[in-house]
Amino acid sequence: MWVPVLGAATLATILSQRTVHGQESSEEKSQEVIVSEGMSSTTEETAAQAPAPKKKRGKKKYIIVGAGAAGFSALSEILDKEPEAEVLIISAEEHYPYAKPPLSKELWRAGSNDSTEEGPRFETSEGVTQSLYFEDQETRDKYTNVQWMLNTSVTDIDVRKRLMLLSDGSVYEYQKCLIATGSVPEMLPYVPEDLDHKITYLTNLSDYNKLVNVVNNSDSIAILGGQFLGAELACSLASQKKKKLNVTNVFPEAGIMSDVFPGYLSEYIENKMINDLGVNIKHSSIIDKISSNDNHKIEINLSNGDHVIADHLVVCMGVIPSVEFAEKDLEIDAFNGGIVANAELESRSDVFVAGDVVSYYDMVMKRRRRVQHYDHAVRSGEIAAMNMMGRKIPYNHFPMYWSELHDLHYEGVGITDSTLPTVSVWEDNNNKDYKKGVVYYIEDQRIVGAILIGLPGKGQQLRHMISNALPYHDYSDLKNLVSFKNNDSSE
Ligand SMILES: Cc1cc2nc3c(=O)[nH]c(=O)nc-3n(C[C@H](O)[C@H](O)[C@H](O)COP(=O)(O)OP(=O)(O)OC[C@H]3O[C@@H](n4cnc5c(N)ncnc54)[C@H](O)[C@@H]3O)c2cc1C
């Protein structure tokens, strides 16, 4: 698992070594290697003759920090409009950009043996087989103006001087930059050292690869967390065809996905997970102690006196925005977390922010928000890139998400917070069969969000309606809003 690395030296100390009243000292200058394309060859020759360089320095029109969904979307947008632009894209991960949602769902269905040289492949809900990676090497090779730095973190930013310090000690100057550093997992506060290897946090492809290995060599897995990630993973691991696993899902909330679903729906899904998949669910359970038992298994003691024994623990307690390196120069949202940006996704002059890490002003909902979903990452990356290229477009996309739990596919639109009053419309209301229906979330007599269950693709239509401040008076307003017929686009 990756944790942000803060370099021993900060940008301020490096700059103070390098500059005398803002001028580069001649001694320092001779030690620099200018790595950016298009820079003077004389400097490169000087550097080649010099002893081992201490630090490299480059200058780029655009620097993108983070090569996830938002960073890659921004890169694609820039290359679409300015195919010759000099871009540096920096990622703490060892992998080129890929989609994260299949790591907890489709990839387990496909089975880890389906990996090819180009990386894991999976089957979409439309039955199309595709690579986890967003693009192949051949496509990347076409853009010699794009410099990739993988396994590298940005450790400091000096917004006034437009400089970034990287974990390898190099310093880069940007004209415009995008911060798209996503999130890091919420960690357990304390774990005995001898148990470190028995605990996984699922945030990226390296974690997934580790977990595949663990699952292949385990009989029992405990998953901590019963919201999006924990619930998805519990279903995926319990329904694997090639390996029968004993899966226990432990979480402090009263029900599975209870942050999102109304109580009756949470209970319905929980029962399906227990009865159809055999998941051992321990809700309302807080962890008291984690230790190793006499059989070298992990033992989890719960505060209600119960306990769980498993070969391995996967922690899915939620994620926190990855902002550490930016805290010095950029405003952090004390309430929502993340880097504060305006409606054009700009935080300070020429510093843009997108994806999980941005706290932005939502023009539609009239409030500051931070959204940790794929669709938002892609769209915000695209809008941020347009604004980096000089447009002044507000980000007024109304984000949505999708997920699946066992045989239940759902899409979420707008604000889907179970603390809000909800009104549900089901195709089959009498038999309490919740396979097809919509749960609406109401705030101040307006529909602010919805979950669509078993109605793939219909979220797009509802998104449009909700983003236009759809009023709510009573049930009759909602009864026919979404058609339960497949491929009916009449609403
Ligand atoms: C297992 C899993 C399943 C998910 N399933 C769904 C789903 O079903 N539906 C849905 O809508 N969403 C889902 N999500 C959430 C969705 O994937 C994220 O919201 C989305 O990936 C966010 O994109 P991003 O570009 O902001 O961040 P990321 O995709 O996380 O990319 C950020 C990148 O920045 C890098 N980075 C961080 N700090 C630095 C630094 N200082 N220097 C350089 N690089 C840095 C990170 O290593 C990472 O590669 C899932 C997430 C996970 C982990």
The ligand as an SDF file (V2000), in Angstrom:
LIG
                    3D

 53 58  0  0  0  0  0  0  0  0999 V2000
  -11.3500   -0.6630   -5.0430 C   0  0  0  0  0  0  0  0  0  0  0  0
  -12.1230    0.5460   -5.4380 C   0  0  0  0  0  0  0  0  0  0  0  0
  -13.3930    0.4010   -6.0040 C   0  0  0  0  0  0  0  0  0  0  0  0
  -14.1280    1.5280   -6.3870 C   0  0  0  0  0  0  0  0  0  0  0  0
  -15.3670    1.3590   -6.9520 N   0  0  0  0  0  0  0  0  0  0  0  0
  -16.0600    2.4430   -7.3810 C   0  0  0  0  0  0  0  0  0  0  0  0
  -17.3260    2.2970   -8.0230 C   0  0  0  0  0  0  0  0  0  0  0  0
  -17.8450    1.1990   -8.1580 O   0  0  0  0  0  0  0  0  0  0  0  0
  -17.9610    3.3960   -8.4680 N   0  0  0  0  0  0  0  0  0  0  0  0
  -17.4250    4.6490   -8.3140 C   0  0  0  0  0  0  0  0  0  0  0  0
  -18.0490    5.6350   -8.7540 O   0  0  0  0  0  0  0  0  0  0  0  0
  -16.2280    4.8280   -7.7060 N   0  0  0  0  0  0  0  0  0  0  0  0
  -15.5270    3.7570   -7.2330 C   0  0  0  0  0  0  0  0  0  0  0  0
  -14.3090    3.9210   -6.6220 N   0  0  0  0  0  0  0  0  0  0  0  0
  -13.7960    5.2770   -6.4070 C   0  0  0  0  0  0  0  0  0  0  0  0
  -13.1010    5.8140   -7.6670 C   0  0  0  0  0  0  0  0  0  0  0  0
  -12.2540    4.8460   -8.1980 O   0  0  0  0  0  0  0  0  0  0  0  0
  -12.3300    7.0700   -7.2880 C   0  0  0  0  0  0  0  0  0  0  0  0
  -13.2780    8.0450   -6.8880 O   0  0  0  0  0  0  0  0  0  0  0  0
  -11.4900    7.6020   -8.4400 C   0  0  0  0  0  0  0  0  0  0  0  0
  -10.5030    6.6630   -8.7980 O   0  0  0  0  0  0  0  0  0  0  0  0
  -10.8130    8.9030   -8.0210 C   0  0  0  0  0  0  0  0  0  0  0  0
   -9.9570    9.3150   -9.0390 O   0  0  0  0  0  0  0  0  0  0  0  0
   -8.7350   10.2950   -8.7230 P   0  0  0  0  0  0  0  0  0  0  0  0
   -8.0190   10.4950  -10.0010 O   0  0  0  0  0  0  0  0  0  0  0  0
   -9.2220   11.4600   -7.9580 O   0  0  0  0  0  0  0  0  0  0  0  0
   -7.8260    9.4740   -7.7100 O   0  0  0  0  0  0  0  0  0  0  0  0
   -7.0720    8.0970   -7.9470 P   0  0  0  0  0  0  0  0  0  0  0  0
   -7.6970    7.3280   -9.0350 O   0  0  0  0  0  0  0  0  0  0  0  0
   -6.9620    7.4800   -6.6000 O   0  0  0  0  0  0  0  0  0  0  0  0
   -5.6380    8.5560   -8.4440 O   0  0  0  0  0  0  0  0  0  0  0  0
   -4.7880    9.3640   -7.6580 C   0  0  0  0  0  0  0  0  0  0  0  0
   -3.3570    9.0390   -8.0190 C   0  0  0  0  0  0  0  0  0  0  0  0
   -2.4940   10.0390   -7.4650 O   0  0  0  0  0  0  0  0  0  0  0  0
   -1.3480    9.3960   -6.9230 C   0  0  0  0  0  0  0  0  0  0  0  0
   -0.7640   10.2890   -5.9100 N   0  0  0  0  0  0  0  0  0  0  0  0
   -1.2340   10.5610   -4.6720 C   0  0  0  0  0  0  0  0  0  0  0  0
   -0.4320   11.4590   -4.0520 N   0  0  0  0  0  0  0  0  0  0  0  0
    0.5690   11.7520   -4.9160 C   0  0  0  0  0  0  0  0  0  0  0  0
    1.7060   12.6080   -4.8570 C   0  0  0  0  0  0  0  0  0  0  0  0
    1.9810   13.3630   -3.7810 N   0  0  0  0  0  0  0  0  0  0  0  0
    2.5350   12.6510   -5.9340 N   0  0  0  0  0  0  0  0  0  0  0  0
    2.2620   11.9070   -7.0540 C   0  0  0  0  0  0  0  0  0  0  0  0
    1.1990   11.0740   -7.1560 N   0  0  0  0  0  0  0  0  0  0  0  0
    0.3560   11.0030   -6.1100 C   0  0  0  0  0  0  0  0  0  0  0  0
   -1.8970    8.1140   -6.3440 C   0  0  0  0  0  0  0  0  0  0  0  0
   -0.8860    7.1690   -6.1360 O   0  0  0  0  0  0  0  0  0  0  0  0
   -2.8920    7.7100   -7.4270 C   0  0  0  0  0  0  0  0  0  0  0  0
   -2.2670    6.9670   -8.4240 O   0  0  0  0  0  0  0  0  0  0  0  0
  -13.5660    2.8170   -6.2050 C   0  0  0  0  0  0  0  0  0  0  0  0
  -12.2930    2.9600   -5.6230 C   0  0  0  0  0  0  0  0  0  0  0  0
  -11.5780    1.8420   -5.2450 C   0  0  0  0  0  0  0  0  0  0  0  0
  -10.1920    2.0030   -4.6170 C   0  0  0  0  0  0  0  0  0  0  0  0
  1  2  1  0
  2  3  1  0
  2 52  2  0
  3  4  2  0
  4  5  1  0
  4 50  1  0
  5  6  2  0
  6  7  1  0
  6 13  1  0
  7  8  2  0
  7  9  1  0
  9 10  1  0
 10 11  2  0
 10 12  1  0
 12 13  2  0
 13 14  1  0
 14 15  1  0
 14 50  1  0
 15 16  1  0
 16 17  1  0
 16 18  1  0
 18 19  1  0
 18 20  1  0
 20 21  1  0
 20 22  1  0
 22 23  1  0
 23 24  1  0
 24 25  2  0
 24 26  1  0
 24 27  1  0
 27 28  1  0
 28 29  2  0
 28 30  1  0
 28 31  1  0
 31 32  1  0
 32 33  1  0
 33 34  1  0
 33 48  1  0
 34 35  1  0
 35 36  1  0
 35 46  1  0
 36 37  1  0
 36 45  1  0
 37 38  2  0
 38 39  1  0
 39 40  1  0
 39 45  2  0
 40 41  1  0
 40 42  2  0
 42 43  1  0
 43 44  2  0
 44 45  1  0
 46 47  1  0
 46 48  1  0
 48 49  1  0
 50 51  2  0
 51 52  1  0
 52 53  1  0
M  END
$$$$
